[in-house]
Amino acid sequence: MLGHGGIPDVLRSTFASSYKLSASPSLSLTSEPNVDPQMPQKVMVRKTYEAMWAEQMKAYRKANPAGTQLKKYAVLNALSLFEADLAHMRKHGTVIRVTQPSGVSLR
């Protein structure tokens, strides 16, 4: 079905979710896509998670949290689970071996 200005309604609704549409009969796109107001917080959460994961892998590669910042990123239940994993790994003499792709830092 055609909407205002001969633009199919399905296209108008698709574009409306990503771009500002004018109230006029023709489609008017701006160069400003919708901005997520929570993006700074989402970026911070992701960076923190990635840092925690990197510290966890450091500990798991040697079955020991010494020399890592695991306590900085993991608390309460998560830290307890990591510590239990590490104790189990030490008891059984296991570690995690990670193959590092070229150009990627594991910190």
Secondary structure, 3 states (H helix, E strand, C coil): CECHHHCEHHHHHHHHHHCCCCCCCCCCCCCCCCCCCCHHHHHHHHHHHHHHHHHHHHHHHHCCCCCCCHHHHCCHHHHHHHHHHHHHHHHHCCCCCCCCCCCCCCC
